[in-house]
Amino acid sequence: MQSSGARHPKDAFASMYEFNSTRLKKDHLNDSSPVPENGRTKPAFANQRVPFNPQTGPKKLVVKNLRAATRLDTRAYFEKTWKENDKALDAIFKNEKDPYSLEELYKGAEHTCRHGHSADLYEHLSTKCETHLNGNVRDRIRREESNSSDVDVLRALVNAWQTWQKQLQTVRQIFFYMDQTYCLRTPDKMSVLQMGLSKFRSSVFYDPFIRQKSLQGIIALIESDRRGNLIETDARLLRQAVDTFHQLSIYTSDLEPTLCATTEEYFKAWRDTESNKDSLGDYVNNCTALLAREMARCDSLSLDRNTRIRVSRLFDTILVEEELETLTNEDGILDLLEDDKSAELERLYTLLQRKGHGELIAPSFSKYVETEGSLIVFDEQRESEMVIRLLDFKRRLDHYHKYSFHGNEALGNALHKAFETFINKTKKSQSNWDTDNAKPGEMIAKHVDLLLKGGVKAVPRLQTHKQDPSKPEEEHDFDDGAADEDAEINQHLSDALDLFRFVHGKAVFEAFYKKDLARRLLLGRSASFDAERNMLTRLKNECGAAFTHNLESMFKDMDLAREEMMSYNQLMDDRGGRAPGLPDLHVNVLSAAAWPTYPDVAVNIPPHIAKVMSDFETHYKAKHSGRKLTWKHSLAHCQLRAKFPKGNKELMVSGFQAVVLLLFNDIPADKHLTYNEIKAASGLVDAELKRTLQSLACAKYQVLRKHPKGRDVNETDTFTFSQSFTDQKLRIKINQIQLKETKEENKETHIRVAADRHYETQAAIVRIMKSRKKIGHNELIVEVIKATMTRGVLDQADIKRNIEKLIEKDYMEREEGNTYSYVA
């Protein structure tokens, strides 16, 4: 179908397909179907067959576009359409009302593309955008902002870009057909939006004046933010500027290098002026805060991950790598440790570990541990507090390692080695009686003794109900308080064992622990028998069965003694019981080999007590022939019933205290006994007698009155029974001052341990020489150290002295070449 005249191009494409009106004629149809009985026939096309040729297949139906070729002059149409588009673009770029509707403009652009002028249309649009950006945008910014600040130029750029983005969206709507056909099919042609972005980047941003000023503007805003005086409007502009650089794809090529260069300069200037490198604590605090601010700025401005990495690396290089001398300064680290600045230490470690240098703290950390630990160990004035201070010290060091140093393995090893070093240092002094014995072993044993004897409250700074630290130990009443403290005691025993594991020489600990255990067992002073067994099991697991053999024998002896007394009491009951007026008796019969040695102290036993002791000895010797009993009166204790005018009391006293108190039964209440009279009657030596009288007349419970009053007992003093004594408790324990370890006992224990150590060393040397027959000096030293390692590392000088002693005793002899041979 053809039109009788030319039509407007807008209507030319209205009918896309047109067909001839030729119809199939009826005579071309051949209907051979039968006629139904009702006389009705089917339509002619119902069973129409398609002609089929076996050689060529079915006949093809060809549909042709029969639209007549337009008679329109396409070039003239393009020129006319572009004039309309040009006016529309001018209005869009000026933000004025469009003289044409977007639909008309869109159809005009589409028809132009359909008529083959897509390339011309694209070039015209590109040129129009470039002309506008050069003349109306770039030149306007240069003209209006020529005397403005960098930030103002940056603001003008951001505003221009935001306006251009909105205008491009409208432009894209007009040329959408071209954007989706021609631009997509032509590889070297960008989309409308990309073309507009590229034109803005090349025409506006890359103008030397605008580029330089805008980059300087964004840097100026960042510097203001670093100084803390960035106002909200400028902060918003800064974020918009970064987004603009991202959208224009100039962030990586232009902004990032400039930003990193200025950041490097800023870090260096900050290091020299604001970091306060003179104080390590201030430096690490300031550096940590600076890094946090820089990373927060990267996040708030949505800077690229690569920028964040580059800024972080600049920080590491300038403020960590180049300042290792500052960060690892020994005096600075020691100051942080001494002042317990755990937070600053954590920041210091974190800074160093950013470059893998966290282990550089180890030398200073080790020195601090050794120095402070040695001060605690060798502080003779506060010797009694050694274990408590060591536990506090170790707890603080463990906190540093776990939290400040993030559990670093190398620093943990340094801590362990340094702690082990100082706790095994030896120094001949009055404290250890000029022996080479390490003091911590003794003090740990005493600490454990306090725990097992009096519970947690017996140890100052560990107890729940603190004792008065101004009072001496003999005035503390450890029987008060809750009885069930096993769980808490076990925890503190575990802490003590943590220290014990660092001690090389276990002999000192063993000697004092054995002596203290004997007192606890014999005097019934253990706060918890389960805790005693628990501690023994721990020591066995820690040091082996040989270490605890004698300790276990002591427990067995106590069990056997208990059975022995049960048998004896049963025998006495079978015989009708004890005679009237005689006291009850309990005896612990112990084997001398397993128990510590105790001095024999002479004392006059009262006759009625001597009688029951003699009866038991006769019974025991009859039952166990060939055995000898030696009475240790210094370990005796008893319970007395005392009648005071203000009430009767039961007094828990030592054997010596009982001997003295019973002397006052033989005189009237208003009479006195002189010191010399008490000495003659009791038979006690001056040292024991003075301690005994002091506990009865000068301590917490003064059942005797001393004349004249005072803390010290003199030979001219007199004593009377205290008629005015009173106390709320019925049963009173008078602390046994004589059981407190004397200097002589302490000295004897240290000297014995040192002597045993020499004998053990000599025995090891003889065993090695006997097996090797001949050996070099250095090799012998190494073998002896290995053989005695479980008892502590020996000093080479001590080994040499013992070698000389064995040579003098003809166990071995020295040969040429600095070798030794065994003498059979």
Secondary structure, 3 states (H helix, E strand, C coil): CCCCCCCCHHHHCCCCCCCCCCCCCHHHCCCCCCCCCCCCCCCCCCCCCCCEECCCEECCCCCCCCCCCCCCCHHHHHHHHHHHHHHHHHHHHCCCCCCCCHHHHHHHHHHHHHCCCHHHHHHHHHHHHHHHHHHHHHHHHHHHCCCCCHHHHHHHHHHHHHHHHHHHHHHHHHCHHHHHCHHHHCCCCCCHHHHHHHHHHHHHHCCHHHHHHHHHHHHHHHHHHHHCCCCHHHHHHHHHHHHHHHHCCCHHHHHHHHHHHHHHHHHHHHHHHCCCCCCHHHHHHHHHHHHHHHHHHHHHCCCCHHHHHHHHHHHHHHHHHHHHHHHCCHHHHHHHHHCCCHHHHHHHHHHHHCCCCHHHHHHHHHHHHHHHHHHHHCCHHHHHHHHHHHHHHHHHHHHHHHHHCCCCHHHHHHHHHHHHHHHCCCCCCHHHCCCCCCHHHHHHHHHHHHHHHHCHHHCCCCCCCCCCCCCCHHHCCCCCCCCCCHHHHHHHHHHHHHHHCCCCCHHHHHHHHHHHHHHHHHHCCCCCHHHHHHHHHHHHHHHCHHHHHHHHHHHHHHHHHHHHHHHHHHHHHHCCCCCCCCCCCCCCCCCCCCCCCCCCCCCCCCHHHHHHHHHHHHHHHHHCCCCCCCCCHHHCEEEEEEEECCEEEEEEEEHHHHHHHHHHHHCCCCCEEEHHHHHHHHCCCHHHHHHHHHHHHCCCCCCEEEECCCCCCCCCCEEEECCCCCCCCCEEECCCHHHCCCHHHHHHHHHHHHHHHHHHHHHHHHHHHHHHCEEEHHHHHHHHHHHCHHHCCCCHHHHHHHHHHHHHCCCEEEECCCEEEECC
